[in-house]
Amino acid sequence: MSRRLLMSLLLAAALTHAIPVQGETAPSAPTAGAYGWFGRAGLVCSVGISHAAAAAKPTAQCGGILSGPFFNLEAGVMGPQARQSSVSGYLSADGWIPFRNPGSKHGFPLVMAGYTRMFETGSAFNYGIAYAYPVDTSHSIQFEARDYWIVADPQQHNVVLRVAWLVGLPD
């Protein structure tokens, strides 16, 4: 008899916590942010250092992003550069791979790499790591550490910390 009573109490307690009381809301599904959408668009800004053998300068970057599943297209400006240019416009095409489900309500880490054409300083290989965090059902904020390795002579590295604000695009 005591087993049945104990099991009934445990079942009642479980059901009480599983069924929302009037006025309360049921737990919501995980928020995927901008990564829950097929496409994303956003703005990115960064600060960092531009370093070449002859000089090192603080640098900044701002641009716009258009993103889809596993790729980004980006255009913007970066400068000053350590060599050859005070400010350079750029175009980037990058791929990204998440380390965890992009639908996670806690965000997810990702790696990225791609090609950047800086109009004043030359071609660059860019690579980095990021953490994307959902703000709500259609917005995400992304924190990145990136290196733009400019392979022109002389070689140069633009190492930046970036913040991107992304919004999901309707299908």
Backbone as ProteinMPNN parsed JSONL, in Angstrom:
{"seq_chain_A": "MSRRLLMSLLLAAALTHAIPVQGETAPSAPTAGAYGWFGRAGLVCSVGISHAAAAAKPTAQCGGILSGPFFNLEAGVMGPQARQSSVSGYLSADGWIPFRNPGSKHGFPLVMAGYTRMFETGSAFNYGIAYAYPVDTSHSIQFEARDYWIVADPQQHNVVLRVAWLVGLPD", "coords_chain_A": {"N_chain_A": [[0.815, -1.19, 0.0], [1.922, 1.279, 0.789], [3.833, 1.67, -1.19], [2.254, 2.135, -3.473], [1.025, 4.514, -2.716], [3.262, 6.2, -2.478], [4.174, 6.146, -5.17], [1.962, 7.298, -6.417], [2.006, 9.88, -5.312], [4.478, 10.796, -6.295], [3.94, 10.729, -9.068], [1.856, 12.604, -9.185], [3.223, 14.903, -8.342], [5.061, 15.167, -10.435], [3.336, 15.623, -12.616], [2.162, 18.014, -11.793], [4.28, 19.829, -12.0], [4.763, 19.653, -14.713], [2.539, 20.566, -16.096], [1.44, 23.714, -17.042], [0.311, 26.281, -14.829], [-2.663, 28.271, -14.821], [-2.11, 31.443, -16.258], [0.607, 31.199, -16.153], [3.308, 30.539, -18.414], [4.135, 27.939, -20.677], [7.335, 26.265, -20.837], [9.444, 27.668, -23.293], [10.437, 26.786, -26.646], [13.845, 26.161, -27.696], [15.659, 29.103, -28.575], [16.715, 30.026, -31.685], [17.75, 32.25, -32.855], [19.231, 34.369, -35.373], [20.395, 32.293, -36.77], [18.481, 30.389, -37.028], [17.192, 30.862, -39.327], [17.087, 30.617, -42.943], [18.644, 32.458, -44.354], [20.784, 35.254, -43.497], [21.453, 38.63, -42.547], [23.569, 41.393, -41.784], [25.527, 43.648, -39.702], [28.97, 44.365, -39.127], [31.614, 45.22, -36.955], [34.954, 46.038, -35.949], [37.986, 46.038, -33.975], [41.548, 46.182, -33.842], [44.899, 45.156, -34.643], [47.175, 46.04, -37.17], [49.805, 44.483, -38.647], [53.033, 44.504, -39.972], [56.364, 43.693, -41.155], [57.767, 46.11, -41.127], [56.187, 47.92, -39.679], [53.611, 48.538, -37.188], [50.229, 49.134, -36.63], [47.304, 50.453, -35.005], [44.095, 49.23, -35.992], [40.854, 49.358, -37.574], [37.597, 48.132, -38.507], [34.674, 48.022, -40.512], [31.65, 46.711, -41.818], [29.235, 45.098, -44.017], [27.258, 42.105, -43.887], [26.127, 39.272, -45.665], [24.634, 36.245, -45.303], [24.425, 32.703, -45.572], [23.552, 29.205, -45.335], [26.375, 27.951, -44.024], [28.116, 29.78, -45.336], [29.475, 33.094, -45.869], [29.128, 36.34, -47.273], [30.793, 39.365, -47.556], [31.26, 42.917, -47.346], [33.164, 45.884, -46.975], [35.13, 48.337, -45.151], [38.548, 48.669, -44.083], [41.054, 49.861, -41.948], [43.563, 51.988, -40.388], [46.127, 50.511, -42.493], [49.101, 48.566, -41.977], [51.015, 48.653, -43.981], [51.247, 50.137, -47.229], [48.616, 51.33, -47.424], [46.231, 53.629, -46.136], [43.467, 53.268, -45.676], [41.402, 50.601, -46.728], [39.052, 49.329, -48.987], [37.149, 46.283, -48.961], [36.254, 42.955, -50.077], [34.838, 39.915, -49.056], [34.664, 36.349, -49.072], [33.556, 33.724, -47.27], [33.658, 30.562, -45.554], [31.893, 28.769, -43.015], [31.826, 26.652, -40.115], [29.884, 25.095, -37.713], [30.489, 24.094, -34.272], [28.6, 22.977, -32.748], [25.051, 22.381, -32.547], [23.46, 24.83, -34.451], [20.944, 25.708, -33.658], [20.855, 25.975, -30.938], [19.811, 27.318, -27.815], [21.685, 28.408, -26.209], [23.701, 29.364, -27.725], [26.571, 28.896, -29.925], [29.866, 27.706, -30.756], [31.983, 28.442, -33.582], [34.045, 27.904, -36.491], [35.797, 29.692, -39.035], [36.839, 30.43, -42.383], [38.34, 31.92, -45.279], [38.525, 33.846, -48.363], [39.736, 37.1, -48.885], [39.586, 40.081, -50.647], [41.425, 42.858, -50.551], [41.238, 46.013, -51.697], [43.273, 47.961, -51.819], [45.527, 46.78, -50.707], [45.841, 44.089, -51.453], [45.468, 40.48, -51.915], [44.05, 38.363, -49.399], [44.15, 35.769, -46.987], [41.725, 34.788, -44.799], [40.963, 33.799, -41.47], [39.472, 32.365, -38.533], [37.924, 32.206, -35.227], [34.703, 31.985, -33.647], [31.863, 32.937, -31.609], [28.522, 32.468, -31.632], [25.572, 33.917, -30.486], [22.165, 33.618, -29.696], [19.865, 36.288, -29.622], [17.118, 36.784, -29.723], [14.266, 35.29, -31.347], [14.897, 35.932, -34.003], [17.293, 37.358, -34.13], [20.84, 37.535, -33.729], [23.947, 37.813, -31.954], [27.358, 37.964, -32.64], [30.587, 37.085, -31.68], [33.897, 37.474, -32.636], [37.264, 36.392, -33.349], [39.692, 37.212, -35.567], [42.08, 36.743, -38.207], [43.443, 38.468, -40.85], [45.416, 37.532, -43.232], [47.49, 39.008, -45.226], [48.852, 38.332, -48.254], [50.429, 39.665, -50.041], [53.478, 41.244, -51.178], [55.096, 43.383, -49.053], [54.361, 40.786, -46.636], [51.547, 40.849, -44.405], [49.647, 41.05, -41.386], [46.385, 41.466, -40.275], [44.97, 41.507, -37.371], [42.023, 41.113, -35.696], [39.353, 41.833, -33.369], [36.06, 41.11, -33.616], [32.614, 42.176, -33.717], [29.487, 41.093, -34.598], [26.206, 41.858, -35.673], [23.398, 40.134, -36.395], [20.504, 39.468, -38.378], [17.715, 37.379, -39.054], [16.659, 36.514, -42.342], [13.586, 36.657, -44.093], [12.074, 33.817, -45.71]], "CA_chain_A": [[0.0, 0.0, 0.0], [2.776, 2.464, 0.875], [4.46, 1.846, -2.514], [1.266, 2.756, -4.352], [0.858, 5.892, -2.253], [4.477, 6.915, -2.866], [4.172, 6.291, -6.626], [0.909, 8.26, -6.75], [2.504, 11.215, -4.938], [5.53, 11.17, -7.257], [3.283, 11.004, -10.337], [1.127, 13.866, -9.028], [4.219, 15.982, -8.305], [5.608, 15.328, -11.786], [2.319, 16.251, -13.459], [1.977, 19.387, -11.334], [5.356, 20.66, -12.551], [4.774, 19.574, -16.169], [1.39, 21.273, -16.654], [1.486, 25.098, -16.569], [-0.834, 26.825, -14.119], [-3.233, 29.391, -15.578], [-1.342, 32.674, -16.051], [2.0, 30.887, -16.423], [3.526, 30.056, -19.774], [4.935, 26.72, -20.78], [8.694, 26.567, -21.274], [9.502, 27.869, -24.74], [11.419, 26.018, -27.399], [15.098, 26.893, -27.786], [15.712, 30.216, -29.508], [17.813, 29.819, -32.62], [18.274, 33.525, -33.325], [19.355, 34.524, -36.819], [20.816, 31.034, -37.366], [17.304, 29.578, -37.27], [16.671, 31.27, -40.627], [17.918, 30.15, -44.052], [19.596, 33.52, -44.667], [21.011, 36.277, -42.485], [22.14, 39.85, -42.967], [23.967, 42.11, -40.587], [26.632, 44.594, -39.671], [30.113, 43.923, -38.335], [32.667, 46.204, -36.685], [36.052, 45.421, -35.215], [39.216, 46.771, -33.657], [42.673, 45.263, -33.781], [46.217, 45.675, -35.005], [47.702, 45.697, -38.482], [51.227, 44.286, -38.381], [53.967, 44.096, -41.026], [57.733, 43.719, -40.646], [58.237, 47.483, -40.955], [55.337, 48.766, -38.839], [52.376, 48.022, -36.592], [49.29, 50.231, -36.389], [45.941, 50.036, -34.649], [43.215, 49.225, -37.153], [39.424, 49.155, -37.33], [36.912, 47.578, -39.669], [33.204, 47.995, -40.488], [31.124, 46.199, -43.074], [27.941, 44.443, -44.053], [27.337, 40.663, -44.118], [25.003, 38.498, -46.173], [25.067, 34.908, -44.934], [23.535, 31.573, -45.795], [24.058, 28.031, -44.633], [27.804, 27.65, -44.109], [28.935, 30.736, -46.078], [29.256, 34.534, -45.671], [29.664, 37.312, -48.212], [30.955, 40.577, -46.758], [31.906, 44.071, -47.979], [33.368, 46.942, -45.99], [36.409, 49.05, -45.161], [39.461, 48.383, -42.979], [42.225, 50.721, -41.963], [44.702, 52.035, -41.308], [46.911, 49.309, -42.732], [50.504, 48.741, -41.61], [51.779, 48.952, -45.194], [50.644, 50.413, -48.529], [47.328, 51.993, -47.516], [45.646, 54.065, -44.875], [42.171, 52.6, -45.59], [41.17, 49.769, -47.898], [37.786, 48.628, -49.137], [37.38, 44.847, -49.121], [35.186, 41.974, -50.319], [35.21, 38.61, -48.497], [33.817, 35.163, -49.214], [34.017, 32.836, -46.204], [32.876, 29.412, -45.131], [31.899, 28.583, -41.555], [31.392, 25.342, -39.64], [29.576, 25.14, -36.281], [30.925, 22.971, -33.444], [27.421, 22.484, -32.065], [23.813, 22.692, -33.249], [23.185, 26.259, -34.524], [19.656, 26.017, -33.061], [20.962, 25.977, -29.482], [19.449, 28.576, -27.159], [22.86, 28.889, -25.489], [24.707, 29.777, -28.693], [27.457, 27.836, -30.384], [31.138, 28.134, -31.34], [32.196, 28.073, -34.974], [35.296, 28.305, -37.133], [35.56, 30.231, -40.37], [38.015, 30.719, -43.201], [37.952, 32.336, -46.614], [39.347, 34.73, -49.179], [39.391, 38.515, -48.852], [40.312, 40.96, -51.581], [41.541, 44.243, -50.092], [41.505, 46.7, -52.953], [44.518, 48.732, -51.779], [46.676, 46.035, -50.195], [46.011, 42.79, -52.099], [44.701, 39.304, -51.52], [44.27, 37.917, -48.025], [43.511, 34.569, -46.464], [41.233, 35.116, -43.463], [40.556, 32.645, -40.679], [39.201, 32.746, -37.161], [36.951, 31.495, -34.417], [33.61, 32.866, -33.247], [30.799, 32.415, -30.772], [27.252, 33.082, -32.025], [24.611, 33.832, -29.4], [20.849, 34.124, -30.097], [19.291, 37.34, -28.787], [15.705, 36.414, -29.725], [14.003, 34.302, -32.397], [15.426, 36.29, -35.324], [18.53, 38.144, -34.039], [21.992, 36.945, -33.046], [25.171, 38.604, -31.856], [28.47, 37.046, -32.861], [31.884, 37.604, -31.266], [34.895, 36.781, -33.462], [38.679, 36.742, -33.398], [40.065, 36.9, -36.954], [43.343, 37.202, -38.79], [43.477, 38.659, -42.298], [46.817, 37.368, -43.603], [47.671, 39.584, -46.56], [49.988, 37.6, -48.799], [51.187, 40.514, -50.958], [54.812, 41.574, -50.686], [55.43, 42.508, -47.927], [53.235, 40.16, -45.946], [50.975, 41.66, -43.331], [48.536, 40.435, -40.652], [45.433, 42.339, -39.597], [44.328, 40.679, -36.356], [40.934, 41.943, -35.18], [38.243, 41.304, -32.583], [34.875, 41.601, -34.329], [31.266, 41.952, -33.197], [28.519, 41.121, -35.699], [24.791, 41.837, -35.329], [22.753, 39.46, -37.519], [19.062, 39.293, -38.353], [17.242, 36.363, -39.994], [15.94, 37.018, -43.506], [12.431, 35.817, -44.401], [12.232, 32.93, -46.881]], "C_chain_A": [[0.861, 1.258, 0.0], [3.502, 2.72, -0.449], [3.512, 2.555, -3.466], [1.072, 4.219, -3.977], [2.059, 6.739, -2.674], [4.521, 7.158, -4.373], [3.121, 7.307, -7.058], [1.344, 9.683, -6.438], [3.575, 11.698, -5.917], [4.928, 11.511, -8.619], [2.531, 12.341, -10.284], [2.091, 15.055, -9.014], [4.794, 16.236, -9.698], [4.61, 16.022, -12.704], [2.086, 17.71, -13.067], [3.036, 20.304, -11.919], [5.366, 20.654, -14.071], [3.654, 20.383, -16.806], [1.405, 22.707, -16.142], [0.179, 25.497, -15.884], [-1.354, 28.004, -14.915], [-2.49, 30.671, -15.229], [0.147, 32.453, -16.263], [2.124, 30.429, -17.874], [4.366, 28.791, -19.724], [6.341, 27.091, -21.194], [8.748, 26.666, -22.794], [10.571, 26.984, -25.367], [12.715, 26.824, -27.469], [15.044, 27.981, -28.858], [16.925, 30.046, -30.404], [18.416, 31.131, -33.088], [18.328, 33.571, -34.835], [19.746, 33.216, -37.496], [19.673, 30.047, -37.523], [16.676, 29.877, -38.619], [17.608, 30.77, -41.722], [18.992, 31.172, -44.409], [19.67, 34.534, -43.557], [21.663, 37.479, -43.132], [22.528, 40.595, -41.703], [25.1, 43.077, -40.81], [27.735, 44.04, -38.781], [31.066, 45.092, -38.149], [33.732, 45.544, -35.837], [37.138, 46.438, -34.889], [40.331, 45.741, -33.57], [43.968, 45.947, -34.114], [46.589, 45.161, -36.388], [49.218, 45.636, -38.33], [51.956, 43.802, -39.625], [55.371, 44.201, -40.431], [58.206, 45.141, -40.336], [57.429, 48.301, -39.957], [54.181, 47.976, -38.241], [51.5, 49.223, -36.265], [47.986, 49.671, -35.848], [45.065, 50.111, -35.901], [41.769, 48.999, -36.714], [38.779, 48.692, -38.631], [35.406, 47.716, -39.455], [32.721, 47.502, -41.837], [29.747, 45.605, -42.907], [28.105, 42.987, -44.439], [26.021, 40.172, -44.713], [25.428, 37.043, -46.02], [23.985, 33.887, -45.238], [24.059, 30.384, -45.031], [25.524, 27.785, -44.976], [28.621, 28.584, -44.991], [28.539, 32.165, -45.698], [29.801, 35.277, -46.881], [29.695, 38.638, -47.456], [31.649, 41.658, -47.577], [32.047, 45.151, -46.917], [34.68, 47.675, -46.2], [37.209, 48.666, -43.927], [40.636, 49.331, -43.065], [42.425, 51.402, -40.624], [45.417, 50.689, -41.4], [48.367, 49.601, -42.35], [51.354, 49.162, -42.807], [50.838, 49.302, -46.33], [49.356, 51.22, -48.53], [46.864, 52.474, -46.152], [44.302, 53.379, -44.649], [41.968, 51.797, -46.867], [39.749, 49.21, -47.859], [38.086, 47.151, -49.317], [36.084, 44.117, -49.468], [35.681, 40.629, -49.794], [34.181, 37.555, -48.862], [34.374, 34.128, -48.24], [33.099, 31.635, -46.067], [32.937, 29.313, -43.624], [31.325, 27.217, -41.213], [31.108, 25.456, -38.143], [30.129, 23.915, -35.555], [29.765, 22.341, -32.684], [26.203, 22.905, -32.865], [23.553, 24.197, -33.272], [21.828, 26.656, -33.953], [19.694, 26.098, -31.544], [20.594, 27.33, -28.884], [20.619, 29.171, -26.389], [23.948, 29.387, -26.429], [25.597, 28.608, -29.073], [28.756, 28.428, -30.912], [31.213, 27.704, -32.797], [33.574, 28.519, -35.428], [34.951, 28.81, -38.518], [36.886, 30.48, -41.067], [37.522, 31.119, -44.583], [38.964, 33.242, -47.275], [38.827, 36.156, -49.047], [40.239, 39.248, -49.877], [40.262, 42.365, -51.01], [42.043, 45.046, -51.279], [42.825, 47.456, -52.958], [45.733, 47.902, -51.389], [46.835, 44.633, -50.763], [45.134, 41.694, -51.537], [45.05, 38.876, -50.103], [43.54, 36.602, -47.788], [43.014, 34.954, -45.08], [40.748, 33.856, -42.777], [40.31, 33.103, -39.249], [38.223, 31.824, -36.465], [35.888, 32.491, -33.975], [32.695, 32.146, -32.275], [29.538, 33.18, -31.131], [26.24, 32.853, -30.912], [23.257, 34.393, -29.845], [20.336, 35.169, -29.103], [17.792, 37.106, -28.626], [15.487, 35.481, -30.911], [14.572, 34.663, -33.762], [16.721, 37.095, -35.296], [19.608, 37.364, -33.287], [23.106, 37.973, -32.964], [26.313, 37.597, -31.927], [29.772, 37.745, -32.491], [32.953, 36.785, -31.975], [36.301, 37.274, -33.155], [39.156, 36.277, -34.763], [41.427, 37.447, -37.304], [43.157, 37.293, -40.3], [44.959, 38.643, -42.676], [46.967, 37.815, -45.046], [48.965, 39.025, -47.136], [50.783, 38.399, -49.83], [52.559, 40.802, -50.349], [54.835, 43.037, -50.271], [54.172, 41.929, -47.284], [52.808, 41.009, -44.76], [49.843, 40.866, -42.678], [47.68, 41.536, -40.049], [44.647, 41.439, -38.651], [43.289, 41.547, -35.652], [39.988, 41.136, -34.302], [36.988, 41.939, -33.154], [33.599, 41.313, -33.536], [30.317, 42.113, -34.372], [27.111, 41.036, -35.135], [24.068, 41.283, -36.55], [21.251, 39.343, -37.296], [18.677, 38.25, -39.385], [16.447, 36.989, -41.116], [14.758, 36.107, -43.807], [12.656, 35.007, -45.679], [11.489, 33.462, -48.076]], "O_chain_A": [[0.558, 2.209, -0.72], [3.758, 3.874, -0.792], [3.915, 3.47, -4.184], [0.966, 5.072, -4.859], [1.897, 7.857, -3.165], [4.866, 8.255, -4.811], [3.364, 8.095, -7.973], [1.078, 10.596, -7.219], [3.581, 12.862, -6.318], [5.354, 12.472, -9.259], [2.574, 13.117, -11.24], [1.805, 16.094, -9.608], [4.991, 17.385, -10.093], [4.982, 16.903, -13.479], [1.839, 18.549, -13.933], [2.734, 21.436, -12.297], [5.928, 21.568, -14.674], [3.795, 20.843, -17.939], [1.385, 22.918, -14.93], [-0.909, 25.103, -16.305], [-0.587, 28.671, -15.61], [-2.262, 30.962, -14.054], [0.881, 33.406, -16.525], [1.149, 29.985, -18.48], [5.198, 28.61, -18.835], [6.541, 28.122, -21.837], [8.163, 25.842, -23.498], [11.483, 26.503, -24.693], [12.687, 28.045, -27.316], [14.45, 27.789, -29.919], [18.049, 29.933, -29.914], [19.501, 31.128, -33.668], [17.557, 32.887, -35.508], [19.461, 33.034, -38.68], [19.864, 28.973, -38.094], [15.72, 29.211, -39.015], [18.787, 30.526, -41.468], [20.121, 30.801, -44.731], [18.738, 34.669, -42.764], [22.346, 37.354, -44.148], [21.884, 40.442, -40.666], [25.565, 43.295, -41.928], [27.469, 43.337, -37.806], [31.297, 45.866, -39.078], [33.452, 44.603, -35.093], [37.192, 47.533, -35.45], [40.09, 44.574, -33.262], [44.132, 47.149, -33.904], [46.349, 44.002, -36.727], [49.845, 46.618, -37.933], [51.557, 42.821, -40.253], [55.546, 44.734, -39.335], [58.96, 45.35, -39.386], [57.939, 49.291, -39.432], [53.823, 46.9, -38.719], [51.968, 50.207, -35.693], [47.599, 48.552, -36.184], [45.279, 50.962, -36.764], [41.509, 48.509, -35.616], [39.347, 48.843, -39.712], [34.919, 47.546, -38.337], [33.301, 47.828, -42.873], [29.17, 45.603, -41.82], [28.988, 42.652, -45.229], [24.942, 40.605, -44.309], [26.467, 36.644, -46.547], [22.791, 34.178, -45.169], [24.922, 30.532, -44.167], [25.851, 27.446, -46.113], [29.734, 28.222, -45.373], [27.415, 32.414, -45.263], [30.821, 34.885, -47.448], [28.725, 38.992, -46.787], [32.516, 41.364, -48.399], [31.172, 45.32, -46.068], [35.264, 47.639, -47.283], [36.649, 48.375, -42.87], [41.158, 49.575, -44.153], [41.516, 51.388, -39.794], [45.322, 49.85, -40.504], [48.808, 50.749, -42.397], [52.301, 49.935, -42.662], [49.719, 48.792, -46.372], [49.013, 51.77, -49.576], [47.078, 51.807, -45.14], [44.022, 52.946, -43.531], [42.316, 52.251, -47.957], [39.301, 48.688, -46.838], [39.169, 46.797, -49.781], [34.982, 44.593, -49.193], [36.821, 40.244, -50.058], [32.985, 37.832, -48.948], [35.523, 33.704, -48.365], [31.92, 31.688, -46.418], [33.923, 29.726, -43.013], [30.462, 26.692, -41.916], [31.982, 25.866, -37.379], [30.229, 22.834, -36.135], [29.924, 21.297, -32.052], [26.324, 23.718, -33.782], [23.433, 24.801, -32.205], [21.578, 27.849, -33.777], [18.648, 26.276, -30.919], [21.016, 28.37, -29.389], [20.552, 30.323, -25.959], [25.015, 29.794, -25.971], [25.408, 27.484, -28.61], [28.756, 29.532, -31.457], [30.586, 26.724, -33.198], [34.188, 29.4, -34.825], [33.944, 28.414, -39.105], [37.913, 30.71, -40.428], [36.439, 30.721, -45.012], [40.097, 33.389, -46.818], [37.619, 36.391, -49.093], [41.452, 39.056, -49.958], [39.205, 42.996, -50.979], [43.129, 44.796, -51.801], [43.445, 47.583, -54.014], [46.86, 48.281, -51.706], [47.889, 44.028, -50.57], [44.19, 41.944, -50.787], [46.192, 39.007, -49.663], [42.457, 36.365, -48.323], [43.807, 35.409, -44.255], [40.195, 32.958, -43.413], [40.87, 34.105, -38.805], [37.763, 30.823, -37.013], [36.137, 33.696, -33.932], [32.739, 30.924, -32.134], [29.479, 34.398, -30.961], [26.067, 31.726, -30.447], [23.195, 35.526, -30.322], [20.37, 34.954, -27.891], [17.258, 37.216, -27.523], [16.457, 34.93, -31.433], [14.719, 33.781, -34.608], [17.208, 37.484, -36.357], [19.322, 36.633, -32.339], [23.2, 38.881, -33.79], [26.239, 36.515, -31.345], [30.03, 38.864, -32.935], [32.931, 35.555, -31.93], [36.501, 38.42, -32.754], [39.046, 35.097, -35.094], [41.87, 38.467, -36.777], [42.764, 36.323, -40.948], [45.67, 39.625, -42.463], [46.613, 37.087, -45.973], [50.042, 39.221, -46.572], [51.714, 37.867, -50.433], [52.767, 40.621, -49.149], [54.597, 43.888, -51.128], [53.083, 42.495, -47.373], [53.591, 41.773, -44.195], [49.157, 40.096, -43.35], [48.196, 42.437, -39.387], [43.762, 40.698, -39.08], [43.622, 42.586, -35.082], [39.841, 39.924, -34.466], [36.86, 43.163, -33.177], [33.519, 40.339, -32.788], [30.333, 43.133, -35.061], [26.845, 40.244, -34.231], [24.111, 41.885, -37.623], [20.788, 39.145, -36.173], [19.243, 38.226, -40.478], [15.648, 37.896, -40.883], [14.914, 34.886, -43.779], [13.337, 35.452, -46.603], [11.513, 32.847, -49.142]]}, "name": "protein", "num_of_chains": 1, "seq": "MSRRLLMSLLLAAALTHAIPVQGETAPSAPTAGAYGWFGRAGLVCSVGISHAAAAAKPTAQCGGILSGPFFNLEAGVMGPQARQSSVSGYLSADGWIPFRNPGSKHGFPLVMAGYTRMFETGSAFNYGIAYAYPVDTSHSIQFEARDYWIVADPQQHNVVLRVAWLVGLPD"}
